[in-house]
Amino acid sequence: MLQTAFDTFKQEGICRNAELQMQIQPLVIHCHSCQQDVEMLHRQVICPQCHGRDTTVIDGEDLLLMQLEMAT
C-alpha cells in the first residue's frame, strides 16, 4: 500500500525520478499457550507450533525511516 501511494505521488513534478526502497521485517508472535516466540512466514497470528490463537505480535509491525536522500 505504501508503494502504491508513493508511485501515485511521484507521477508528476520534481519527484518523478524518486525511488522507494523497502525492507520488510518478518512478523514475530508470542504464543501464550505454548510460550514460544515464532517468526511467521505469512501474515497470520495462529501459532504454527500448537495452532493456538492466544498470540501477541511482538515484532514486525513497525515502520521506520532509516535513510532519506534528497538531491535536486
Buried (B, 14 or more C-beta within 10 A) or exposed (E): EEEEEBEEEBEEEEEEEEEEEEEEEEBBBBBEEBEBEBEBEEEEBBBBEBEBEEBEEEEBEEEEEEEEEEEE
